[in-house]
Amino acid sequence: MKKNPIILTIAFMIFMAMMIIGGCATPAHISAKSGAQLWGEACGRCHNTASPSTFSDVDWDIAVKHMQFRAQITEDEANKIVEFLKSAN
Amino acid sequence: MRQFLLGFLAVLSAPLLAQTTDSSFSPKPGNSRYMIRGYADANFIAGEGEISFGNARLVPLFIYKQSDRLLFEGELELEIEDGEVKMALEYANFYYQLTPRMTVRMGKILVPFGTFFDRLHPSWINKLPTVPLGYGHDGLLPTSDLGIEVRGGAYLAGMRTNYSVYLTNGPRINDGEEEADEIGMIVPEADIDNNKNKAFGGRFGLFPFADQSLELGFSAQSAKLGDKGSDFEDIGAFLYSFDWTLVKTLPALGGRIDLRGQLNFVNIDNRPYEVLEDGSLETFDFDNKSKTAFYQLAYRPTFGNQFVQNLELVGRYSTLTTPEEAPWESQSTQWTLGLNYWVDWRTAIKIALQSDEVEGGHDSPGLTKTDLFFIQWTIGF
């Protein structure tokens, strides 16, 4: 079991390096996605997708920021989703 | 009475009406905003000589957004259990957005070990009224803990990914002082930090397909379990887990499938344990490895009228195997079959049948079978 912290430390370093390297550019097929498409993919992964009319614009700002952190979506994706929800509510 | 109530409501609403008609009122929202969300459920249970309206829960989630980078969330669980209202702090943590793709959170956090507890535990999201084996009483897996985590989403080789790395106070080990027949068992939720060691873990998720319908995840956690200064101080645990999620509408099947699961391994350093039983010292020496898993499939039709489209069929198979020769040795399997009716996107009435088979275990050696019927009404708000 003593090897585990070493393995995890190495894994962590590889992981962080990967985030720095891999986190630089958004792939074209993802940046081309609309807010509606991202809303369906990101929200529907865990639960039924909310109707845009569920919340006001102000509440969507809070709810989507919250879900950006909880569902591990990027800020760009969250911005697209919230713009779609506000336009459709 | 009616006039009195109307008058009372008019008095209560007067400040609000005055505010909205005040010319100085600005509809432009500020940055600091809060929101109450959460969920509630009511349950009915039948089986094993019991027919009762069981637990009822109110689980408010308080969200405070101070800025576009700083947010706080805290969830309480209020439930009626054995005739008493019990309250628990499920999680309470700050988030700070470090970069557009990286966030740090600190406080009592939902531990991202696999996906079930971190993402699916609210009853309006969990498609069945119960949780898989490995959670709850005698659970082996991390749920929530005090600590710090860095998490976010990123891209790797053209694929969407997500990641979490965390440090928490970590689990402890049952030393047998209170429950001798649970000695050597991991206790995931340690309310008190019992040593200087911190649990270190993380999860990495990958979406191989462009439509993000499939997510594959791997989690690991390493920790020392024993109390500081105790004989068990150096006992370590290494947990790892594989999870998968496939959510996709398949026209050929006339519906949307939701396939998910999690395979978990809990490996604890081996050492002999001595337990005083009936006045004599008994030694247990066992390979302290456990594993637990769940496999779940849900299907919701996209054909037919609205009533048919609101239905959802769910099946889940779950297993739990604890170490041979341990006083708590057991092999458990569980089948749960459910039918949900979605009143709207966040309100469901669920009915389910659950069949458990447990061989061994500290409660009753031998084979135990239990069949239960559940009705749950749940709402997310």
Contacts between the chains, C-beta under 8 A, distances in Angstrom:
chain1	res1	chain2	res2	distance
A	1	B	222	7.8
A	1	B	236	3.8
A	1	B	237	7.6
A	1	B	238	6.0
A	1	B	267	7.7
A	1	B	269	4.8
A	2	B	236	7.4
A	4	B	222	4.1
A	4	B	236	6.7
A	4	B	238	4.6
A	5	B	200	6.8
A	5	B	222	5.6
A	8	B	200	5.6
A	8	B	201	7.4
A	8	B	202	7.7
A	8	B	220	6.4
A	8	B	222	5.3
A	11	B	202	7.5
A	11	B	220	7.3
A	12	B	165	5.9
A	12	B	202	6.9
A	15	B	163	6.4
A	15	B	165	6.9
A	15	B	202	7.0
A	15	B	204	6.7
A	16	B	165	7.9
A	18	B	154	7.9
A	18	B	156	6.1
A	19	B	101	7.9
A	19	B	102	7.4
A	19	B	152	7.8
A	19	B	154	5.3
A	19	B	163	6.5
A	22	B	154	5.6
A	22	B	155	5.7
A	22	B	156	3.6
A	22	B	157	7.0
A	22	B	161	7.1
A	23	B	101	5.5
A	23	B	154	4.1
A	23	B	155	6.5
A	25	B	155	7.0
A	26	B	155	6.0
A	27	B	155	5.7
A	27	B	158	4.6
A	27	B	159	7.7
A	29	B	158	7.6
A	29	B	210	5.2
A	30	B	155	7.0
A	30	B	160	6.4
A	30	B	210	7.6
A	41	B	211	6.6
A	41	B	212	4.5
A	41	B	213	7.6
A	42	B	212	7.5
A	44	B	247	5.8
A	45	B	212	7.2
A	45	B	215	6.8
A	45	B	245	6.3
A	45	B	247	5.7
A	46	B	119	4.9
A	46	B	120	6.3
A	46	B	125	5.8
A	47	B	124	7.2
A	47	B	125	4.6
A	47	B	345	7.9
A	47	B	346	7.5
A	47	B	380	7.6
A	48	B	342	6.8
A	48	B	345	4.0
A	48	B	346	6.8
A	49	B	345	6.6
A	50	B	345	5.8
A	50	B	346	7.2
A	51	B	344	7.9
A	51	B	345	6.3
A	54	B	345	7.9
A	58	B	29	4.8
A	58	B	33	6.5
A	59	B	35	6.1
A	61	B	29	7.7
A	61	B	33	7.0
A	61	B	65	7.2
A	62	B	33	5.2
A	62	B	34	7.4
A	62	B	35	4.6
A	62	B	63	6.0
A	62	B	65	4.7
A	63	B	35	6.7
A	63	B	37	7.4
A	63	B	63	7.8
A	65	B	65	5.6
A	65	B	68	7.0
A	65	B	71	6.1
A	66	B	35	7.8
A	66	B	63	5.2
A	66	B	65	7.3
A	66	B	71	6.3
A	66	B	73	6.5
A	68	B	97	8.0
A	68	B	103	7.9
A	69	B	71	6.4
A	69	B	95	4.6
A	69	B	97	7.5
A	69	B	103	5.1
A	69	B	105	6.9
A	69	B	151	7.6
A	70	B	73	8.0
A	70	B	119	7.9
A	71	B	119	7.7
A	72	B	151	5.8
A	72	B	152	5.9
A	72	B	153	4.6
A	72	B	162	3.8
A	72	B	163	7.6
A	72	B	164	7.6
A	72	B	205	7.6
A	73	B	153	5.4
A	74	B	100	5.8
A	74	B	101	4.8
A	74	B	152	7.3
A	74	B	153	4.7
A	74	B	154	7.6
A	75	B	97	7.1
A	75	B	100	3.6
A	75	B	101	7.1
A	76	B	100	6.3
A	77	B	153	7.3
